[in-house]
């Protein structure tokens, strides 16, 4: 059986340029790492940070007590998620010279870097050094990925685990039906971390099954059903050590999953139905209950929140890869790899459109499709430049410059939005200014960090001290933990504005606008993300509001 072709429609060999392109890829990784080190302290707390930090400590207590302390196995609903990231962050916090949540942000950035590296290596293995570099650059300049990797304890680590798994499966198909020990180990780790992070890691199993089905069908047509099935059997046996390792890794990061072998299925059943009291969120200018979001929800937000160059190249790469996978003169395992990447990028989105589950918080739950989409975009970039180079070197250079310019635009936007990169909307949406009032922006309340710091600075500037015999009372519309951490014990937070000294409000639709002096505003691109009011001597009955229809 032929091995993976070194050059094809969407796989361009660059033997002379390889050292330079690889050096540029390393430079991109170093640059992202440098920015992360300089900025990780800027990211505030959201709704779930305290709960996740507690889960990490409880998991460490579970192992440290020899499984005597079993609180982690019933902690809110987080026991139905893996806690690998939370454990890692909890361990790091014990030795790092930073605060707990600063450490969590730094660990998130380091995990995100691993995802970038895996995406680079995947693109490179499939399409050569230029495709790998382009895939890396697309993901590194994607505000959704960069913004979430610092502060999203669920979805960003899961996206990295799935990126590792995709790289492993590409390697698996390169040597099909044999699985090298190192590749098997990477595959086992990838599956274990993915399913052990979120049960949605099962999409990786479906991706593998779809690619194997295509490969077996092609081989059966070429060599007959018997030999094809025999090779499939050898392949399955070769994967058995990886399956064992995957189960062990899953058990380590998600111990509840192995307390009872049926627990992963219980998690699937639990998440197949919305497990909270439904609320309304803003989508396309309308308030819609999260269980009734339209089928277009995910597609619309991807179209509006991905950088234009990312969106264009990913779509082109998807079409081009599907066309290439239909070529009968391409090696069967090569065709399987191409289908694998398309499935990784599109199957979760297609399943969501068809099933129409509860959808909320933008597209944070779909971060894990960004790495394969970036790989597809990298393949399209390499193909485009190679095709143009055959006609004119200057056309190829012009295309490269245009792609770089397209990548520079979201970088500029990230600088302007920092540290709220995750709220990015592209020019199709009119940027965050155009999205404001139509879609959720700072739904996790990260801006409360800067707003709280601004309040503390304002009080210090005025030389104001807390009232005698009590603490400052801060009414908060949004997550309370962030101001509690930033302002310390001199403040108490409440949802009731009656008798409060100040009101800290998110700029989202559900927080009221008060007729009161404004002490602090956190503004990006002309949009208020958070505001602090001085409500002393004023009477307000509620922090919440619903916009007029």
C-alpha positions in Angstrom: 0.0 0.0 0.0 1.3 3.4 -0.9 2.3 5.7 1.9 1.2 9.3 2.3 2.1 11.2 -0.8 4.6 14.0 -0.2 2.9 16.3 -2.6 -0.6 16.6 -3.9 -3.4 19.0 -4.6 -3.3 20.3 -1.0 0.1 19.1 0.1 3.0 21.2 -1.1 6.6 20.1 -0.5 9.0 22.9 0.3 12.4 21.2 0.8 14.5 24.4 0.3 12.3 26.7 2.4 11.7 24.2 5.2 14.4 25.5 7.6 13.3 29.1 7.2 9.6 28.3 7.5 10.1 26.1 10.5 12.2 28.9 12.1 9.4 31.3 11.4 6.9 29.0 13.1 9.1 28.7 16.1 9.3 32.5 16.1 5.5 32.7 16.1 5.4 30.4 19.1 8.0 32.4 21.0 6.2 35.6 20.2 2.9 34.3 21.5 4.7 33.0 24.6 6.3 36.4 25.2 3.0 38.2 24.9 1.4 35.7 27.3 4.1 36.2 29.9 3.7 40.0 29.7 -0.1 40.0 29.8 -1.5 37.0 31.7 -2.1 39.1 34.8 -4.5 41.3 32.8 -7.3 38.7 32.5 -10.0 38.9 35.1 -12.3 36.3 36.7 -15.4 35.1 35.2 -18.5 33.3 36.4 -16.8 29.8 36.9 -13.3 30.5 38.1 -13.8 29.9 41.8 -15.7 26.8 41.2 -13.1 25.4 38.9 -10.3 26.2 41.3 -12.2 24.4 44.0 -12.7 21.4 41.8 -8.9 21.2 41.2 -8.2 21.3 44.9 -10.8 18.6 45.6 -9.3 16.3 42.9 -5.9 16.7 44.5 -7.5 15.9 47.8 -9.0 12.8 46.3 -5.6 11.5 45.2 -3.7 12.9 48.2 -6.1 11.1 50.6 -5.8 7.8 48.9 -9.4 8.2 47.6 -10.7 8.7 51.1 -11.8 12.3 50.4 -14.4 11.8 47.7 -16.0 15.2 47.6 -14.7 15.7 44.0 -16.9 12.9 42.8 -20.1 14.8 43.6 -19.0 18.4 43.4 -21.8 20.5 41.8 -21.9 19.1 38.2 -18.1 19.4 37.5 -17.6 15.8 38.3 -19.2 15.1 34.9 -16.3 17.0 33.4 -12.6 16.0 33.5 -10.5 18.2 35.8 -7.0 17.7 34.3 -6.5 21.5 33.7 -7.9 22.3 37.2 -5.5 19.8 38.8 -2.6 21.1 36.9 -3.4 24.7 37.8 -3.9 23.8 41.4 -0.5 22.1 41.5 1.2 25.0 39.8 -0.4 27.5 42.2 1.4 25.7 45.1 4.8 26.6 43.7 4.3 29.6 41.4 5.2 33.1 42.8 1.8 34.4 41.6 -1.7 34.6 43.0 -4.0 31.6 42.5 -5.9 33.2 39.5 -2.8 34.7 38.0 -1.3 31.2 38.0 -4.4 29.8 36.4 -4.1 32.4 33.6 -0.5 31.6 33.0 -1.2 27.8 33.0 -4.0 28.4 30.5 -1.6 30.3 28.2 1.0 27.5 28.4 -1.7 24.9 27.6 -2.9 27.1 24.7 0.7 27.2 23.4 0.6 23.4 23.2 -2.5 23.6 21.1 -0.7 26.0 18.7 2.2 23.7 18.5 0.0 20.7 17.7 -1.8 22.6 15.0 1.5 23.6 13.4 2.8 20.0 13.4 -0.5 18.7 12.0 -0.6 21.2 9.1 3.1 20.5 8.4 2.7 16.8 8.3 -0.2 17.0 5.9 0.8 19.9 3.6 4.4 20.7 4.3 6.2 23.5 6.1 4.3 26.4 4.5 0.9 24.8 5.3 2.1 24.2 8.9 3.3 27.8 9.3 0.0 29.2 7.9 -2.1 27.0 10.1 -0.2 28.1 13.1 -0.4 31.8 12.2 -4.1 31.6 11.5 -4.8 30.1 15.0 -2.3 32.4 16.7 -4.1 35.5 15.2 -7.6 34.2 16.0 -9.0 36.3 18.9 -11.4 33.5 19.9 -8.6 31.1 20.6 -6.2 33.5 22.1 -8.8 35.2 24.3 -10.2 31.9 25.6 -6.9 30.1 26.2 -6.1 32.5 29.1 -9.3 32.2 31.0 -11.5 29.3 29.8 -10.9 26.3 32.1 -13.3 24.0 30.2 -13.3 24.7 26.5 -9.8 25.9 25.8 -8.0 22.8 27.4 -10.5 20.6 25.6 -9.6 22.3 22.3 -6.0 21.6 22.9 -6.6 18.0 23.8 -8.5 17.6 20.5 -5.7 19.3 18.6 -3.3 16.7 20.1 -5.6 13.9 19.2 -5.9 15.2 15.6 -2.1 15.2 15.3 -1.9 11.7 16.6 -4.6 10.4 14.2 -2.8 11.9 11.3 0.3 10.0 12.3 -1.7 6.9 12.7 -3.0 7.0 9.1 0.5 7.7 7.8 1.6 4.2 8.7 -1.7 2.4 8.4 -2.3 -0.5 9.3 0.8 -0.4 11.5 0.8 1.9 14.6 4.3 2.9 15.8 4.7 2.8 19.6 5.3 6.6 19.9 2.2 7.3 17.7 0.1 4.9 19.8 1.2 6.6 23.0 0.3 10.0 21.5 -3.0 8.6 20.3 -3.8 7.1 23.7 -2.9 10.4 25.5 -5.0 12.4 23.0 -8.1 10.2 23.4 -7.7 10.1 27.2 -7.3 13.8 27.5 -10.1 14.6 25.1 -12.8 12.4 26.5 -11.4 13.0 30.0 -11.9 16.8 29.5 -15.4 16.7 28.0 -17.4 13.7 27.0 -17.7 15.5 23.6 -14.3 14.1 23.0 -16.3 11.2 21.6 -16.4 13.2 18.3 -12.8 12.0 17.9 -14.0 8.4 17.8 -16.4 9.4 15.1 -13.7 11.2 13.2 -11.5 8.1 13.3 -14.4 5.8 12.4 -15.3 7.9 9.4 -11.7 8.0 8.1 -11.3 4.3 8.6 -14.5 3.5 6.9 -13.4 5.5 3.8 -10.0 3.9 3.8 -11.4 0.4 4.1 -13.9 1.0 1.3 -11.2 2.3 -1.0 -8.9 -0.6 -0.3 -11.7 -3.1 -0.8 -12.3 -1.6 -4.2 -8.6 -1.7 -5.1 -7.5 -5.0 -3.5 -10.7 -6.8 -2.6 -12.8 -7.0 0.6 -10.8 -9.8 2.2 -7.4 -8.1 2.2 -9.0 -4.8 3.2 -10.8 -6.3 6.2 -7.6 -8.2 7.2 -5.6 -4.9 7.2 -8.4 -3.3 9.3 -8.1 -6.2 11.8 -4.4 -5.7 12.1 -5.0 -2.0 12.5 -7.5 -2.6 15.3 -5.1 -4.9 17.1 -2.3 -2.3 16.8 -4.5 0.3 18.5 -5.3 -1.8 21.5 -2.4 -0.5 23.6 -3.5 3.0 22.8 -7.0 2.2 24.0 -5.7 0.9 27.3 -3.6 4.1 27.7 -6.5 6.3 26.8 -8.6 4.7 29.5 -5.8 5.2 32.1 -5.3 8.8 31.1 -9.1 9.4 31.2 -9.2 7.8 34.7 -6.4 10.1 35.9 -8.0 13.4 34.8 -11.7 12.3 35.2 -11.8 9.8 38.1 -15.6 9.8 38.2 -15.7 8.3 34.8 -14.2 5.0 36.0 -15.8 4.7 39.4 -18.6 3.1 37.4 -17.9 2.0 33.8 -21.4 3.4 32.8 -20.6 6.9 34.1 -19.4 8.3 30.7 -22.7 7.2 29.3 -24.5 8.9 32.2 -22.6 12.1 31.4 -23.7 11.8 27.8 -27.3 11.4 28.9 -27.0 14.3 31.4 -25.6 16.7 28.8 -28.0 15.6 26.1 -30.7 17.5 28.0 -30.2 21.1 29.2 -29.3 20.8 32.9 -30.1 24.3 34.1 -33.1 26.6 34.3 -33.2 28.1 30.8 -32.5 31.8 30.5 -32.5 34.3 27.6 -29.6 35.6 25.7 -29.2 38.1 22.9 -28.8 36.7 19.4 -29.3 38.7 16.2 -30.9 41.6 18.2 -33.6 39.4 19.8 -33.8 37.9 23.3 -34.1 34.1 22.8 -34.3 31.3 25.4 -31.1 29.3 25.2 -33.0 26.1 24.5 -34.8 27.7 21.5 -31.8 29.2 19.7 -32.1 28.8 15.9 -30.2 26.2 14.0 -28.2 29.0 12.4 -26.7 30.0 15.8 -23.3 28.4 15.5 -22.9 29.1 11.8 -23.9 32.7 12.2 -21.4 33.3 15.1 -18.6 31.5 13.3 -19.2 33.8 10.3 -19.2 36.9 12.5 -16.5 36.0 15.0 -13.8 34.4 13.0 -11.3 36.8 11.3 -12.2 37.2 7.7 -9.0 35.7 6.4 -9.4 32.7 8.7 -13.0 32.2 7.5 -12.1 32.5 3.9 -9.1 30.2 3.9 -10.9 27.6 6.1 -13.8 27.5 3.7 -11.5 27.2 0.7 -9.5 24.5 2.5 -12.6 22.5 3.3 -13.8 22.5 -0.3 -10.3 21.8 -1.7 -9.6 19.0 0.7 -13.0 17.3 -0.1 -12.1 17.6 -3.8 -8.7 16.1 -3.2 -10.1 13.3 -1.1 -12.2 12.2 -4.1 -9.1 11.8 -6.3 -8.6 8.1 -7.1 -5.0 8.5 -7.9 -4.3 9.7 -4.3 -3.0 7.1 -1.8 -5.9 5.7 0.2 -4.4 6.6 3.5 -3.8 10.1 2.2 -7.5 10.4 1.4 -8.3 9.1 4.8 -6.2 11.9 6.4 -7.9 14.6 4.4 -11.4 13.3 5.4 -10.3 13.0 9.0 -9.4 16.7 9.1 -12.7 17.8 7.5 -14.7 15.6 9.9 -12.8 17.1 12.9 -13.7 20.6 11.7 -17.2 20.2 10.5 -18.9 17.1 12.1 -19.6 18.9 15.5 -21.0 21.9 13.7 -23.2 19.7 11.5 -24.4 17.7 14.5 -25.3 20.9 16.3 -27.3 22.3 13.4 -29.2 19.0 13.1 -29.8 18.4 16.8 -30.4 22.0 17.8 -29.3 21.6 21.5 -29.3 24.5 24.0 -26.8 27.1 22.8 -25.4 30.0 24.8 -22.2 31.9 25.6 -21.4 32.5 22.0 -19.4 29.7 20.4 -17.0 28.9 23.3 -18.2 25.3 23.3 -16.9 25.0 19.8 -13.3 26.2 20.3 -12.2 22.6 19.6 -13.0 22.9 15.9 -10.7 25.9 15.5 -7.4 23.9 15.2 -8.7 21.7 12.4 -10.2 24.7 10.7 -6.8 26.4 11.0 -5.2 23.3 9.4 -7.6 23.5 6.5 -6.9 27.2 6.1 -3.1 26.4 6.2 -3.5 23.9 3.4 -5.5 26.3 1.3 -2.8 29.0 1.8 0.0 26.6 0.7 -2.0 25.4 -2.3 -2.8 29.0 -3.4 0.8 30.2 -3.2 2.1 27.1 -4.9 -0.4 27.4 -7.7 0.4 31.1 -8.3 4.1 30.4 -8.2 3.8 28.2 -11.2 2.6 31.2 -13.2 4.5 34.0 -11.6 6.7 34.3 -8.5 5.4 37.8 -7.9 1.8 36.6 -7.9 2.8 34.1 -5.2 4.5 36.9 -3.2 1.4 39.1 -3.6 -0.8 36.3 -2.3 1.5 35.8 0.7 1.5 39.5 1.5 -2.3 39.6 1.2 -2.6 36.7 3.6 -0.2 38.3 6.0 -2.2 41.5 5.8 -5.4 39.6 6.5 -3.8 38.1 9.6 -2.6 41.5 10.8 -6.1 42.9 11.0 -7.3 40.6 13.9 -4.0 41.3 15.7 -4.7 45.0 15.6 -8.2 44.3 16.9 -6.8 42.1 19.7 -4.5 44.9 20.8 -7.5 47.3 20.9 -9.7 44.9 22.8 -7.2 43.5 25.2 -7.8 41.8 27.6 -11.2 41.1 26.1 -10.0 39.4 22.9 -12.7 36.8 23.2 -15.4 39.4 22.5 -14.0 40.0 18.9 -16.5 40.4 16.0 -15.2 40.8 12.5 -16.1 43.5 9.9 -19.1 41.5 8.6 -20.6 42.2 12.0 -19.3 45.8 12.1 -16.9 44.9 14.8 -17.8 45.0 18.5 -19.6 48.3 17.9 -21.9 46.6 15.3 -22.4 43.5 17.4 -23.3 45.5 20.5 -27.0 45.3 21.1 -27.3 42.3 18.8 -25.0 39.7 20.3 -23.4 39.0 23.7 -20.0 40.6 24.2 -18.4 40.3 27.7 -20.7 37.5 28.8 -18.1 36.2 31.2 -17.7 39.5 33.0 -13.9 39.8 32.6 -14.1 43.6 32.5 -15.0 43.6 36.3 -11.2 43.3 37.0 -10.4 46.6 35.5 -13.6 48.2 36.7 -12.9 47.1 40.3 -9.3 48.3 40.1 -10.7 51.6 38.7 -13.1 52.0 41.7 -10.3 51.3 44.2 -8.1 53.9 42.4 -10.9 56.5 42.4 -11.6 56.1 46.1 -7.9 56.4 46.8 -7.6 59.5 44.7 -10.5 61.0 46.7 -9.0 59.9 50.0 -12.3 58.2 50.8 -12.4 55.6 53.6 -15.0 52.9 54.2 -17.9 54.0 56.4 -17.4 53.6 60.2 -18.5 50.3 61.5 -19.1 48.6 58.2 -17.7 47.7 54.8 -18.4 49.4 51.5 -21.5 47.8 50.0 -21.1 47.1 46.3 -24.2 46.0 44.3 -23.0 43.8 41.4 -24.8 42.9 38.2 -22.6 40.1 37.0 -20.0 37.6 38.6 -19.3 38.6 42.2 -16.0 36.8 42.7 -13.9 39.2 40.5 -14.7 42.4 42.6 -14.3 40.3 45.8 -10.8 39.3 44.8 -9.8 42.7 43.4 -11.3 44.9 46.2 -10.6 42.7 49.2 -12.3 42.6 52.6 -13.2 46.3 52.8 -16.1 45.5 50.4 -19.1 43.3 50.5 -21.0 42.4 47.3 -24.7 42.0 46.9 -27.4 41.7 44.2 -29.6 44.2 46.0 -28.9 47.8 45.3 -30.9 49.1 48.3 -28.6 50.8 50.7 -25.5 50.1 48.5 -22.8 52.6 48.1 -21.8 51.7 44.6 -23.1 49.6 41.7 -20.9 47.6 39.4 -22.7 46.8 36.2 -21.8 44.7 33.1 -22.6 46.4 29.8 -24.8 43.5 28.8 -28.5 43.7 28.1 -29.7 42.4 31.5 -27.9 45.0 33.6 -29.8 48.3 34.2 -28.5 51.8 33.4 -28.7 54.0 36.4 -29.3 57.8 36.6 -26.3 58.2 39.0 -22.8 59.6 38.9 -20.4 57.4 36.9 -17.1 56.7 38.7 -15.5 54.2 36.3 -16.1 53.0 32.7 -14.3 50.2 30.9 -14.7 51.0 27.2 -13.4 49.2 24.1 -14.1 50.4 20.6 -16.6 52.9 21.9 -18.6 50.3 23.7 -19.0 50.2 27.5 -18.1 46.8 28.9 -18.5 47.7 32.5 -19.5 50.7 34.6 -19.3 51.7 38.3 -22.0 54.1 39.6 -21.9 56.0 42.9 -25.4 55.3 44.2 -25.0 56.7 47.7 -28.2 58.6 48.7 -30.1 57.1 45.8 -32.8 54.5 45.7 -32.9 51.7 43.1 -34.9 48.5 43.4 -33.1 46.2 41.0 -29.9 45.8 39.1 -31.6 43.9 36.3 -33.6 45.0 33.4 -35.0 43.7 30.1 -34.8 45.9 27.0 -38.0 47.2 25.5 -39.2 45.2 22.5 
